[in-house]
Amino acid sequence: MSRRTTAIAAALSVLALGSPLITGCMNPLETQTLEFMRNFSQGLEKYEAGNYQGAITDYDKAIEIDSQSAFAYYNRGIAKYNLEDYQGAISDYTKAIEINPHYSNPQYADAYHNRGNAKKDFGDYQGAIVDYDKAIEINPQYASAYLNRGIARELVNDLAGACSDWRKAADFGLKEPAQWVKNQC
């Protein structure tokens, strides 16, 4: 369990959610916030335990409470991706990006990268390349985005583009693309 999940779980375990003492002292918005946090943290725990369907169920509940939570959509997208529900993952990543303009910050290039992975695995190679382009635009040092864009380029018969991306990924320290460059470029 990550430190973040542990901290959330510890904080929530101290509170007896739903008890009259706690809910009686809180306004409805605070109660909803706690319920959202409980569902979200349970989703994280289930995801980390490999229970992706259970995580999706908890993220669904969190989204029912706060339909503008980019993080809930993003995390649900990750769980759907792991269940090979690529269309569902693409939809959730897209919603997270629409909700939160901060997903254009470097730390959020993952939303575009992950959506690119889902598109690639779904067979939308050109769409994947566009998302990898955006992830690289946001974070020019995103080695995995170069690696995966190279794979997508290879799948659309752009070996020169693939080799260029794999070289860049290798420059950032990834070993696998360096071998691909030796073998194919």
C-alpha positions as a printed Julia matrix, in Angstrom:
185×3 Matrix{Float64}:
   0.0    0.0     0.0
   1.39   3.43   -0.9
   2.08   6.06    1.75
  -0.74   8.17    0.34
  -3.24   5.34    0.57
  -2.04   4.44    4.06
  -2.42   8.06    5.21
  -5.94   8.36    3.8
  -6.95   4.99    5.24
  -5.51   5.9     8.66
  -7.32   9.24    8.7
 -10.59   7.64    7.71
 -10.24   4.78   10.19
 -10.13   7.27   13.07
 -13.49   8.66   11.96
 -16.55   6.56   12.5
 -18.16   7.57    9.24
 -21.88   7.74    9.47
 -21.89   7.89   13.26
 -24.3   10.44   14.72
 -21.48  12.2    16.55
 -19.53  12.83   13.34
 -22.35  13.44   10.88
 -24.39  15.45   13.37
 -21.59  18.0    13.67
 -20.99  18.31    9.94
 -22.88  20.01    7.21
 -24.04  17.93    4.22
 -21.12  19.08    2.08
 -18.6   17.87    4.65
 -20.43  14.55    4.91
 -20.35  14.18    1.1
 -16.64  15.02    1.08
 -15.91  12.34    3.65
 -18.02   9.81    1.74
 -16.16  10.71   -1.47
 -12.8   10.28    0.28
 -13.87   6.93    1.74
 -14.94   5.58   -1.67
 -11.89   7.0    -3.41
  -9.46   5.55   -0.84
 -11.2    2.18   -0.96
 -10.82   2.29   -4.74
  -7.09   2.92   -4.33
  -6.74   0.05   -1.88
  -8.62  -2.37   -4.11
  -6.61  -1.27   -7.15
  -3.33  -1.81   -5.3
  -4.58  -5.27   -4.26
  -5.28  -6.13   -7.9
  -9.06  -5.99   -7.47
  -9.67  -3.75  -10.48
 -13.41  -4.4   -10.73
 -13.83  -3.58   -7.05
 -11.81  -0.42   -7.55
 -14.06   0.59  -10.45
 -17.13   0.09   -8.26
 -15.67   2.36   -5.58
 -14.61   4.99   -8.12
 -18.15   4.83   -9.56
 -19.5    5.67   -6.1
 -17.0    8.5    -5.72
 -18.01   9.9    -9.12
 -21.69   9.74   -8.12
 -20.8   12.05   -5.23
 -18.44  14.32   -7.19
 -18.89  14.08  -10.93
 -16.2   16.74  -11.41
 -13.36  14.76   -9.83
 -10.71  14.38  -12.52
  -8.71  12.11  -10.21
 -11.6    9.67   -9.81
 -12.08   9.44  -13.58
  -8.33   9.12  -14.13
  -7.95   6.32  -11.57
 -11.04   4.53  -12.84
  -9.48   4.73  -16.32
  -6.36   3.02  -15.03
  -8.44   0.22  -13.49
 -10.45  -0.2   -16.71
  -7.23  -0.33  -18.73
  -5.98  -3.15  -16.51
  -9.19  -5.05  -17.27
  -8.56  -4.44  -20.99
 -11.63  -2.2   -21.24
  -9.78   0.16  -23.54
 -12.83   2.12  -24.7
 -13.88   2.67  -21.08
 -10.35   3.75  -20.17
 -10.19   6.17  -23.11
 -13.52   7.66  -22.06
 -12.4    8.12  -18.46
  -9.02   9.64  -19.37
 -10.81  12.0   -21.77
 -13.25  13.07  -19.06
 -10.39  13.66  -16.59
  -8.6   15.84  -19.14
 -11.82  17.77  -19.91
 -12.57  18.41  -16.24
  -9.12  19.42  -15.12
  -7.16  21.86  -17.23
  -4.22  21.14  -14.9
  -3.78  17.9   -16.78
  -1.76  20.03  -19.18
   0.89  20.52  -16.47
   4.02  18.32  -16.7
   3.05  16.16  -13.74
  -0.19  15.25  -15.52
   1.25  14.16  -18.86
   0.31  10.67  -17.66
  -3.35  11.28  -18.58
  -2.39  11.74  -22.22
   0.2    8.97  -22.13
  -2.22   6.5   -20.59
  -4.96   7.44  -23.03
  -2.41   6.9   -25.82
  -1.66   3.43  -24.44
  -5.37   2.59  -24.39
  -5.82   3.86  -27.96
  -2.78   1.88  -29.11
  -4.03  -1.3   -27.49
  -7.49  -0.67  -28.97
  -5.92  -0.38  -32.44
  -6.2    3.4   -32.89
  -2.52   3.96  -33.63
  -2.9    7.45  -35.1
  -4.97   8.55  -32.1
  -2.32   7.1   -29.82
   0.41   9.04  -31.6
  -1.54  12.29  -31.11
  -1.82  11.58  -27.36
   1.86  10.68  -27.07
   2.67  13.92  -28.92
   0.69  15.84  -26.28
   2.36  14.0   -23.4
   5.78  14.83  -24.9
   4.73  18.45  -25.48
   3.8   18.69  -21.79
   6.89  16.82  -20.59
   9.7   16.69  -23.16
  11.64  14.24  -20.97
   8.88  11.62  -20.81
  10.89   8.56  -21.87
   7.94   6.14  -21.85
   5.94   8.44  -24.14
   8.8    8.35  -26.67
   9.03   4.57  -26.34
   5.3    4.04  -26.85
   5.0    6.6   -29.63
   7.8    4.69  -31.35
   5.82   1.47  -31.04
   2.71   3.16  -32.48
   4.77   4.61  -35.31
   6.19   1.18  -36.09
   2.63  -0.17  -36.21
   1.73   2.41  -38.89
   4.87   1.51  -40.86
   6.82   4.64  -39.91
  10.07   2.9   -38.97
  12.13   6.08  -39.34
   9.85   7.84  -36.82
   9.91   4.81  -34.55
  13.7    4.69  -34.58
  13.9    8.4   -33.8
  11.58   7.97  -30.8
  13.39   4.88  -29.56
  16.73   6.7   -29.74
  15.26   9.51  -27.65
  13.85   7.01  -25.13
  17.25   5.32  -24.96
  18.88   8.73  -24.41
  16.67   9.06  -21.33
  17.99   5.73  -20.01
  15.53   3.1   -21.2
  17.39  -0.06  -22.2
  14.76  -1.9   -24.26
  14.47   0.75  -26.99
  18.25   0.91  -27.29
  18.19  -2.76  -28.25
  15.39  -2.13  -30.75
  17.49   0.59  -32.38
  20.35  -1.9   -32.76
  18.08  -4.55  -34.23
  15.8   -2.5   -36.49
  17.24   0.93  -37.23
